[in-house]
Amino acid sequence: MLKRGRAGEVYNVGGKSELKNIEVVQGICAILDELRPRASGRYVEQIAYVKHRPVHDRRYAIDSRKIESELGWIPAVTFASGLRQTVEWYLGNTAWVADVQSGAYRQWIDTHYGAAA
C-alpha cells in the first residue's frame, strides 16, 4: 500500500474467510484442546451463550477485492493457519498476557510515551 496505493485511499485487508463468530470460537477451542489440553473436558464446553443484544454481530466479513485488483495483494496465510499462529503466540507469551491482564503494561506506555499516550 505504501509503494503502490493511492494517497488517501482506503484498502480493506482480509483473509477471504467468512465465518460465524461461534465458528471462530470453536476453532480456537479445538486448537487449545490440541496444544494445551484441559485436565478434564474440552474448551468448547466452557462456551456460555448470552442473550442476543441488538446490533450484535454474528459474523465479520471484509471485502478485500479492491486491494487485490488494484495492488495485486493476496493473503499469505489462510484464516485457519493465522488463527493457529495467533493462539500459539499467546500461549508462548504468557508474561505479556499477564501484564495486559494486570494493567502493568500501562507503566511501560507511560515510561515510553508519557503524556503523549
C-alpha positions in Angstrom: 0.0 0.0 0.0 2.8 2.4 0.8 4.5 1.8 -2.6 1.6 1.4 -5.0 -1.5 2.5 -3.1 -3.2 5.8 -3.9 -2.8 8.6 -1.3 -5.8 8.9 1.0 -7.4 5.7 -0.4 -8.8 3.0 2.0 -7.9 -0.6 1.4 -9.5 -3.5 3.3 -7.1 -6.3 4.1 -9.0 -9.6 4.6 -8.4 -13.3 4.6 -11.3 -14.4 2.4 -12.9 -16.4 5.2 -16.4 -15.6 6.2 -17.1 -17.4 9.4 -19.7 -17.0 12.1 -18.4 -15.8 15.4 -19.2 -19.2 17.0 -17.1 -21.0 14.3 -14.1 -18.9 15.2 -14.5 -19.6 18.9 -14.9 -23.3 18.2 -11.7 -23.2 16.1 -9.8 -21.5 19.0 -11.1 -24.2 21.4 -10.0 -27.0 19.0 -6.5 -25.5 18.8 -6.3 -25.2 22.6 -7.6 -28.8 23.0 -4.6 -29.9 20.9 -1.9 -27.6 22.3 -2.9 -27.0 25.9 -5.5 -29.7 26.9 -7.6 -29.2 30.0 -7.3 -31.6 32.9 -10.8 -32.7 32.1 -13.2 -31.9 29.3 -12.8 -29.7 26.3 -12.6 -26.0 25.9 -15.8 -25.8 23.8 -17.7 -26.9 26.9 -16.8 -23.6 28.5 -18.7 -21.6 25.9 -21.6 -19.7 27.5 -24.3 -18.2 25.4 -25.8 -14.9 26.4 -29.0 -13.2 25.4 -28.7 -11.7 22.0 -28.1 -8.0 22.0 -29.5 -5.5 19.5 -26.9 -4.8 16.7 -24.8 -7.7 17.9 -22.6 -9.0 15.1 -22.9 -12.7 14.3 -20.1 -12.6 11.9 -17.5 -10.3 10.4 -16.6 -10.1 6.7 -14.1 -7.9 4.9 -14.3 -7.2 1.2 -10.7 -7.2 0.0 -11.4 -7.2 -3.7 -10.1 -3.6 -4.2 -6.6 -4.2 -2.7 -6.4 -7.5 -4.7 -7.4 -5.9 -8.0 -5.5 -2.6 -7.6 -2.4 -3.7 -5.8 -2.3 -7.4 -6.5 -2.3 -8.3 -2.8 -3.4 -11.7 -1.8 -3.4 -13.3 1.7 -0.1 -15.0 2.6 -1.8 -17.3 5.1 -5.2 -18.9 5.4 -7.5 -17.8 8.2 -7.1 -21.2 9.9 -3.3 -21.1 9.9 -3.3 -17.5 11.0 -5.7 -18.3 13.9 -3.4 -21.2 14.9 -0.3 -18.9 14.8 -2.2 -16.3 16.9 -3.1 -18.9 19.6 0.4 -20.2 19.6 1.8 -16.7 20.1 -0.5 -16.1 23.1 0.4 -19.4 24.6 4.1 -18.6 24.1 3.9 -15.1 25.6 2.1 -15.7 28.8 4.1 -13.0 30.6 2.9 -10.4 28.1 -0.7 -11.6 28.6 -0.3 -11.4 32.4 0.9 -7.8 32.1 -2.1 -6.9 29.9 -4.5 -8.6 32.3 -3.0 -6.9 35.3 -2.7 -3.5 33.7 1.1 -3.4 34.2 1.6 -2.6 30.5 0.3 0.9 31.3 3.5 1.7 33.2 5.6 0.8 30.1 3.4 3.1 28.0 3.8 5.9 30.5 7.6 5.4 30.6 8.0 5.4 26.8 5.2 7.8 25.7 4.4 9.9 28.7 1.7 12.5 28.2 1.5 11.7 24.5 -0.3 8.5 25.3 
